[in-house]
């Protein structure tokens, strides 16, 4: 596999057909995101079925990510769909209003009047409109417009600095989790978590909903709230990965703070053996243009150099004019950036303490492969954990996870620098090692005479039991 960084693509009206989706997968999509903020349950079920069909026809295992909507902190609708606010205009956010006018608009989030105070800054429509709270009277928030502009139906609201009390999981999210588990979504992305408890609750609900299918998804925390930043480590500990969701986060903490936070979050995720996805406006101009801007190229490349596992598209592939070209461009940028990825393996291992046998074997394989200059590192794995741990370090040797589990293949589709192949189960070590060589030869990963490092667990078939490593010259067995 030549590209280490994975691509998460959102599908929607622009990509909601089998031929387009197949071309996107062939162009480089590794994970498909279903945005539960739009559409009905059956829409997502149908799209998941299509993803599985497209992946099968392309001969790949593609992960599906169910992205929950989270709390709707939005204004209501206007009589004429939109208004124009000028700087200095008085405007009321009214929880009791049913239809908006030039003077006031309703709220989907009825508790907002209890969450704000005089002097608070409210940012609407991704921060394009800024209102200053002058006073709160009952269910009315009286504001003055600091930065005006066009305001249309159902635009989002953020409070600068965070602090809104809306729960991360709504009743709709709980139903959507059941829908996602009905088609065994590989990842569930939780919007607006504030702490570890939000993620633990989402995991518990997902595991319960997935129990009839013997399925447990991996949990992604979308870091969008200012109050999540001080608790980032506890959120990481309760999750399987994070999404650097730069849209709402930028509105709450300010645009200027986001680049440094992105680097910090990716670094923390890798140090915690968790995955990281970088998202929002990465190729925004390609919604309407066939080529990205120079700034967008640099943005994607810098996320790759930061060590992100994946870069993500949103509207670019969901509703844009050039979904396939977007994926092709993003893949090309990742490949170029990876040529300059610095190998820090030796530095990573300085002062590292190994506390588990399986982790020790994983890191030993990395160190050995790097210094011997082998062709590939092969993890024979049930759960994919060994491959995940190895992928947390920048190494110039490709990683291959060979597993009998299709679910593990799909989950590992998100791991940086990891490619998966299906390997039939056997309790005989020599049979498995020979089968692994055959798979690698068949897929042109190696040729006879190449040296590889292989890890596995004995007895064969146990989960989390990697305890052995072997240096193999292909064809010697």
C-alpha positions, 0 to 999 in steps of 0.5 A, a space after each residue: 500500500 503506497 498511501 498510509 493516511 486514510 480517507 473518510 468520505 461523507 456520502 449524500 445526494 452527490 454520491 448516493 449511487 453505486 457507480 459513483 461510490 465504487 469510483 470513490 472507493 477505487 480513488 482511495 476512500 477507506 471509510 464512509 461516513 453516514 451523517 445522521 444529521 440528515 435523512 431518515 433511518 431507512 436512508 442510512 440503512 439503504 446507504 450502508 447496504 450500498 456501501 457494503 455492496 460497493 466495497 465487495 464489488 471493489 474487492 475491499 473492506 470499507 469501514 462505515 462510520 455513523 456520525 450522530 447529530 447530537 444536540 440541535 442548538 439551532 434557531 427556528 425558521 423565518 416567515 420568509 426563510 431569511 432576514 438581513 441583520 445589520 451591525 447594531 440591530 436589536 434581535 431577540 432569540 425567543 424560545 416561545 416564538 413559532 415563526 421568525 421575523 426581522 425582530 425575533 426568531 424561535 429556538 430548537 434548543 429551549 434551554 438556551 435562555 438558562 445557559 446565557 448571561 449578559 455580555 455573552 457572545 453568541 455566534 450563529 451560522 458558524 460564527 459569521 453572525 455575532 450577537 451580544 447578549 444584553 439581557 435575558 427576560 423569561 424565555 427571551 434572549 435580548 441581543 444586539 448585533 455585533 457582526 451582521 449578515 444574512 441569517 436563514 432558517 435553522 442555523 446553528 448557535 454557539 456560545 463563545 467559550 462554550 458552557 451550554 448544558 445540552 447533553 451530548 446524547 439526545 433521544 434521537 441519537 439513542 434511536 440512531 444508535 439502534 439504527 447504526 447497530 442494525 447494519 453493524 456500523 464499525 464506528 460511532 462518532 459522538 457529537 459534542 461530548 463534554 467528558 468521559 461519561 458522555 463517551 461511556 454512555 454512548 459505548 454502553 448504548 452501542 454495545 447493548 444495541 449491537 448485542 443481538 448482532 454480536 457486534 461492538 463498534 469503536 467509539 469516536 469522540 468529536 472534539 467540538 466543545 471548548 470544555 472538552 479541551 481540558 478533559 481531552 485525556 479522559 475523553 481519549 481514555 474512554 474512546 477509541 479515537 477522536 475527530 478534530 471537528 474544526 467547525 464548531 470547535 473554531 467557533 467556540 475557541 476562536 479560529 486562531 486557536 485551532 491549528 495548535 489544538 489540532 497538533 496537540 490532539 493528534 499527538 495525544 491520540 497517538 500517544 494514547 494508542 487511539 486514532 485521530 481524524 482531521 475534519 471540516 473544510 479540508 477541501 471546501 472549495 471543491 464543492 464547486 471547483 474541480 481543483 483545491 486551493 493552495 491553502 487547502 492542499 497545505 491544510 491536508 498535507 499539514 494534517 498528514 505531517 501532524 500524524 493524523 490517521 485520516 483526513 475527512 470530507 464533508 459536503 465536498 463528497 456529500 453534496 459537491 459537484 466533484 466527489 470523485 475528483 475530491 478523493 483523488 486530489 486528497 489521496 495525491 496530497 497525502 502521498 506527497 506529504 508522506 514522502 517527507 514524514 520524519 521517522 522518529 521511531 528510535 526517539 519514540 522508544 526512549 524512556 518507554 516502559 513496556 507493561 504488557 506482553 502484546 505491546 512489547 512484542 508490537 514495539 519489538 517488531 517495529 524496532 527490529 523491522 526498522 533496523 533490519 530494513 525488512 519489506 513488511 511487518 505482518 500482524 496475525 491478529 484477531 482484534 487488530 490491537 497489535 496493528 493499531 499499536 504499531 501504527 501509532 509510530 511513524 515507521 518506513 515499513 508498511 504494516 499488514 494486519 492478517 485476520 480471520 475477522 471481517 469486522 477487524 478488517 473494517 475497523 483497521 481500515 481507519 488505522 494509519 499505514 495498515 492494510 488488511 487481508 483476510 486469513 482463514 483461521 487455523 490452530 496450527 501455527 505452521 499452517 497459519 504462517 504458510 498461509 500468511 506468506 501465500 496471501 502476501 505473495 498473491 497480493 504482490 506485497 512480497 516476493 520470494 527472498 524478501 524478509 518480513 517480521 511476523 507477530 502472533 499469539 499462542 495458542 492461536 485464536 485467542 484475542 489480545 494474546 500476541 506473545 511471539 515474533 519471528 523474522 521470516 525470509 519468504 519462501 524458506 518454509 
